[in-house]
């Protein structure tokens, strides 16, 4: 059926006349055979029947989803980043739930992250610490100040490690 140069198609499932476009009708394609055609039923009816099938076959749905995810790791990563960007509050909540369930792993991660070798306190790092500490003074940083600050940082780190060992 055509109205105002627009082609309409009646869905046999819901009986509604809808414009023959991607918005209302999905296309079925075969990459191997190189053909495509409009779906037999409208997009909304197709979505309803798909949801019903998923509810009736949760094990099969899970299997198919895992198979697809294994075959499309880049797409999974991309979708995960997009979701995280759009849901920052949920990301924080999810992270906190994981941390509560996995305290031992959290402790290991923090210990691993906090174990910067004492020798690796570069001059630039020490200077940044001094600038941060002396931000309100704005004075000149001398080489002697760098040596003293490095020793203080080393002492602080050793003290923290000892406290962690004692508190376990």
Secondary structure by P-SEA (a helix, b strand, c coil): cccccbbbbbccccccccccccccbbbbbbccccccccccccaaaaaaaaaaaaaacaaaaaaaaaaaaaacaaaaaaaaaaaaaacaaaaaaaaaaaaaacaaaaaaaaaaaaccccccccaaaaaaaaaaaaccccccccaaaaaaaaaaaaaaaaaaaaaaaaac
